């Protein structure tokens, strides 16, 4: 049954917050309760951060999963009809192999410590910093987060399958009978399309996790609501994700340079103690950034919740997100405007 929504004046529509404003608000929120975020939340994220960074040591070894997965994916893509000499294929295959290997190695820590940390941060922000959340409050939203995380993983797999399907059709239609210059152009365009699809999928998954913790709903419904809320604000979400991912990538590069590189060349006992101390500090810094990433997602969710509006083509009418949520919970997806 369609719902009829009242019209809104342009002055009644709240202004959208920019990415820089959300970042400043997130940092201010972090500093407001830094004792909890840098102690309890960061320690909860520490095992997951350690698994992420230490997994690079395992991936660099000859007996790791990376070569096996890389050769399996190469055989699969060649059987699907991709050109074996494509630079785009080799680059995407290597990146996908690294992602799959890291996901397999860190999955137990992601399903436990990472989700518990996210639940603790979400509950702390819902309490408006009055007091730290209890273990009962944290574990009360663990099941929705777990279900949504599993659905997010399936969604990311589907997004990758969709992107590779588009690359497959493109390679079969164009890449065999074109010149070298246009071949490079299509390869670059394919990489851009793949990045856009994957980045939008990841920001929807992050927003769905926060939504499932706040509203205690899990699975596909949280993802559907996240897709509705992200409409019109994808650029803001991408700018936030870019800023956080650059910081995380910087810490990963620091770990590779200071720990992985040193461990390969120096294996003496005194140096090993210094490596452990410095590695622990870098892992703790990575944990703080993971906590800050969750805070940014929560602040962005609150911003979408407060200011979201879907304006029609003439920009005169809008509807609010709580009415969409009520319609989604009732099983309906048809929305009509009342002029």
C-alpha positions in Angstrom: 0.0 0.0 0.0 1.6 3.3 -1.0 2.0 6.1 1.5 1.1 9.7 0.8 3.7 12.1 2.0 3.1 15.8 2.7 5.0 18.4 0.9 7.7 20.5 2.5 8.8 24.0 2.0 12.4 24.5 1.0 13.2 26.3 4.3 12.0 23.2 6.2 14.6 20.9 4.6 17.7 20.7 6.8 21.1 21.5 5.3 23.4 18.6 4.6 26.6 18.5 6.6 29.8 18.4 4.6 32.5 15.8 5.0 34.9 18.2 6.7 32.3 19.1 9.2 31.5 15.5 10.0 35.2 14.8 10.4 35.6 17.7 12.8 32.6 16.6 14.8 33.9 13.0 14.9 37.3 14.1 16.2 35.6 16.3 18.8 33.4 13.4 19.9 36.5 11.2 20.1 38.3 13.8 22.3 35.2 14.2 24.5 35.5 10.7 25.7 39.0 9.8 24.7 39.7 7.8 27.9 37.1 5.2 26.9 37.9 5.2 23.2 41.6 4.9 23.7 41.4 2.3 26.4 38.5 -0.1 26.3 37.5 0.4 22.6 41.1 0.4 21.3 42.0 -2.7 23.3 38.9 -4.5 21.9 40.1 -3.6 18.4 43.7 -4.5 19.2 43.5 -8.2 18.2 41.8 -7.4 14.9 44.4 -4.7 14.1 47.2 -7.1 15.0 45.7 -9.7 12.7 45.5 -7.2 9.8 49.0 -6.0 10.1 50.7 -9.3 11.0 48.8 -11.0 8.1 51.2 -9.1 5.7 54.1 -11.2 7.1 52.2 -14.3 6.2 51.3 -13.1 2.8 54.9 -12.3 2.0 55.9 -15.9 2.7 56.1 -18.5 0.0 53.7 -20.8 1.8 50.9 -18.3 2.1 47.4 -18.4 0.6 48.2 -15.5 -1.8 50.0 -17.5 -4.6 47.3 -20.2 -4.4 44.4 -17.8 -4.7 46.2 -15.8 -7.3 46.7 -18.8 -9.6 43.2 -20.0 -9.0 41.7 -16.6 -10.0 44.0 -16.4 -13.0 42.8 -19.8 -14.3 39.2 -18.8 -13.6 39.5 -15.5 -15.5 41.2 -17.1 -18.5 38.5 -19.8 -18.6 35.9 -16.9 -18.6 37.5 -15.4 -21.7 39.6 -12.6 -20.2 42.7 -11.8 -22.2 45.7 -13.4 -20.3 48.0 -10.5 -21.2 45.7 -7.7 -19.8 47.5 -5.4 -17.4 44.1 -4.5 -15.8 43.4 -8.2 -15.2 46.7 -8.8 -13.5 46.3 -5.7 -11.3 42.8 -6.5 -10.3 43.6 -10.2 -9.8 46.5 -9.3 -7.5 44.4 -6.9 -5.5 41.5 -9.3 -5.2 43.8 -12.1 -4.2 45.3 -10.0 -1.4 41.8 -8.9 -0.2 40.6 -12.5 -0.1 43.7 -13.7 1.7 43.5 -11.0 4.3 39.8 -11.7 4.8 40.4 -15.4 5.4 43.2 -14.8 7.8 41.4 -12.1 9.8 37.8 -13.4 9.6 37.8 -14.9 13.2 39.0 -11.6 14.7 36.6 -9.6 12.6 33.6 -11.7 13.7 34.5 -11.3 17.3 36.7 -8.4 18.4 35.9 -6.0 15.6 32.1 -6.4 16.0 32.3 -6.2 19.8 34.4 -3.0 19.4 31.8 -1.5 17.0 29.0 -2.4 19.3 30.8 -0.8 22.3 31.4 2.4 20.3 27.8 2.5 19.0 26.4 2.1 22.5 28.7 4.7 23.9 27.6 7.2 21.4 23.9 6.3 22.0 24.4 7.0 25.7 25.5 10.5 24.8 28.8 10.0 26.7 27.0 9.8 30.1 28.6 6.6 31.2 30.5 3.7 29.5 28.2 1.0 28.2 27.8 -2.2 30.1 28.7 -5.6 28.7 25.0 -6.5 28.5 24.3 -3.4 26.4 27.2 -4.2 24.1 26.3 -7.9 23.5 22.6 -7.0 23.1 23.3 -5.6 19.6 26.0 -8.2 18.7 23.6 -10.5 16.9 22.3 -7.8 14.5 25.8 -6.7 13.8 26.9 -10.3 13.1 24.0 -10.9 10.7 24.6 -7.6 8.9 28.3 -8.3 8.6 27.6 -11.7 7.0 25.2 -10.1 4.6 27.7 -7.3 3.9 30.3 -10.0 2.9 27.8 -11.5 0.5 27.0 -8.1 -0.9 30.7 -7.4 -1.5 31.1 -10.7 -3.3 28.1 -9.9 -5.4 29.5 -6.4 -6.3 32.8 -8.0 -7.3 31.0 -10.6 -9.4 29.0 -7.7 -11.1 32.1 -5.7 -11.8 34.0 -8.7 -13.3 30.9 -9.5 -15.4 31.0 -6.0 -16.9 34.8 -6.3 -17.5 34.2 -9.7 -19.1 31.6 -8.3 -21.6 33.8 -5.3 -22.3 36.8 -7.4 -23.0 34.9 -9.7 -25.4 33.3 -6.8 -27.3 36.1 -4.3 -27.6 39.5 -5.3 -26.4 40.2 -7.9 -29.2 39.8 -5.6 -32.3 41.1 -2.2 -31.1 44.4 -0.4 -31.0 46.8 -0.2 -28.2 45.9 3.4 -27.2 42.2 2.7 -26.9 43.0 -0.6 -25.1 44.8 1.4 -22.4 41.8 3.8 -22.2 39.3 1.0 -21.8 41.5 -0.7 -19.2 41.7 2.6 -17.2 37.9 3.0 -17.5 37.4 -0.5 -16.3 39.5 0.1 -13.3 37.6 3.3 -12.5 34.2 1.5 -12.8 35.4 -1.3 -10.6 36.6 1.1 -8.0 33.3 3.0 -8.0 31.3 -0.1 -7.6 33.4 -1.5 -4.8 33.7 1.9 -2.9 30.0 2.5 -3.0 29.4 -1.1 -1.8 31.8 -0.6 1.1 30.3 2.7 2.3 26.8 1.1 2.2 28.1 -1.8 4.2 29.7 0.4 6.8 26.5 2.5 7.2 24.4 -0.7 7.4 26.5 -1.9 10.3 26.0 1.3 12.3 22.3 1.2 11.4 21.9 -2.4 12.6 23.5 -1.5 15.9 21.5 1.7 16.5 18.1 0.2 15.5 18.8 -3.4 16.4 17.9 -4.8 13.0 20.1 -7.0 11.0 20.5 -8.5 7.6 19.2 -7.3 4.3 16.8 -4.8 5.9 19.7 -2.8 7.3 21.4 -2.8 3.9 18.1 -1.6 2.2 17.8 1.2 4.7 21.4 2.2 4.2 20.9 2.3 0.4 18.0 4.7 1.0 19.8 6.9 3.4 23.0 7.2 1.3 21.1 8.5 -1.7 22.3 12.0 -2.5 25.2 11.8 0.0 27.5 9.3 -1.7 30.1 12.0 -2.4 30.2 12.9 1.3 30.5 9.3 2.3 33.3 8.7 -0.2 35.3 11.7 1.0 35.0 10.4 4.6 36.0 6.9 3.6 39.0 8.3 1.6 40.3 10.3 4.5 40.1 7.4 7.0 41.5 4.9 4.5 44.5 7.1 3.7 45.2 7.2 7.5 44.9 3.4 7.8 47.0 2.9 4.7 49.7 5.2 6.1 49.9 3.1 9.3 50.0 -0.1 7.2 52.9 1.4 5.2 54.6 2.4 8.4 54.3 -1.2 9.7 55.7 -2.6 6.5 58.7 -0.2 6.5 59.5 -0.4 10.2 58.6 -4.0 11.2 58.3 -6.2 8.1 61.4 -4.7 6.4 63.4 -4.8 9.6 62.3 -8.3 10.5 63.6 -9.6 7.1 67.1 -8.1 7.5 67.7 -8.1 11.3 66.9 -11.3 13.3 69.1 -10.8 16.4 67.6 -11.0 19.9 68.0 -7.3 20.9 66.6 -6.1 17.7 63.6 -8.5 18.1 62.6 -6.9 21.4 62.7 -3.5 19.8 60.7 -4.8 16.9 58.0 -6.1 19.2 57.8 -2.8 21.2 57.6 -0.7 18.0 55.1 -3.1 16.4 52.9 -3.0 19.4 52.8 0.8 19.3 52.0 0.8 15.6 49.2 -1.8 16.1 47.7 0.3 18.9 47.8 3.4 16.6 46.0 1.3 14.0 43.4 0.3 16.6 42.7 3.9 17.5 42.1 4.7 13.8 39.7 1.7 13.5 37.8 3.2 16.5 37.8 6.6 14.9 36.5 5.1 11.7 33.6 3.7 13.6 32.9 7.0 15.2 33.0 8.7 11.8 30.4 6.2 10.5 28.2 6.8 13.5 28.3 10.6 13.1 27.6 10.2 9.4 24.6 8.0 10.2 23.3 10.6 12.6 23.8 13.3 10.0 21.9 11.2 7.4 19.2 10.5 10.0 18.7 14.1 10.9 19.1 15.8 7.5 18.2 13.2 4.9 15.6 14.3 2.4 14.8 13.0 -1.1 13.9 15.9 -3.3 12.1 15.4 -6.6 13.3 16.7 -10.0 12.0 20.3 -9.4 13.4 20.4 -5.9 10.1 21.4 -4.2 9.0 18.3 -2.3 10.7 15.9 0.1 10.0 13.0 2.5 11.7 12.0 5.7 13.6 8.9 6.4 11.4 7.7 9.3 8.4 7.4 7.0 10.6 5.3 4.6 11.6 3.1 7.5 8.0 2.5 8.5 7.1 1.5 5.0 10.1 -0.8 4.7 9.2 -2.5 8.0 5.7 -3.0 6.7 7.1 -4.7 3.6 6.2 -2.0 1.1 8.5 -0.2 -1.2 6.1 2.1 -3.3 6.4 5.8 -2.4 4.1 8.5 -3.9 4.3 12.2 -3.5 1.4 14.3 -2.5 1.5 17.6 -4.3 
